Amino acid sequence: MTTDKRDSMTGEELGQKLLASVKQMRAPTNTPSESFGDRLAAIGRKHGVTAHDIEQVDSVRDRTPAAPTDYFQQQARTGDLNAALAFLSRAGGQPPADDDRLPGA
């Protein structure tokens, strides 16, 4: 039976390794000579997306209107206009409570 290398790592070592992996994944991968469009086109070629596929998506998007939302109407019916205006006009406000701060801040 083989032992996974992670089994012998401390929690801190594992955390550092995970953090390094995340940083590597988030690092910019495009070079100055490679635009976002070039990268997007490469992904499309890799997955076999054709210009016809893009045209089909565009035509459906153009024919299908966005669904209207009544969220703001609902908020207007249940909201307190005077309380909202008082909140927006207050100066400075209050500092965050101790339990409403980010760790380490």
Residue pairs with C-beta under 8 A, 6 or more apart in sequence:
6 14
9 17
29 39
30 36
30 38
30 39
43 49
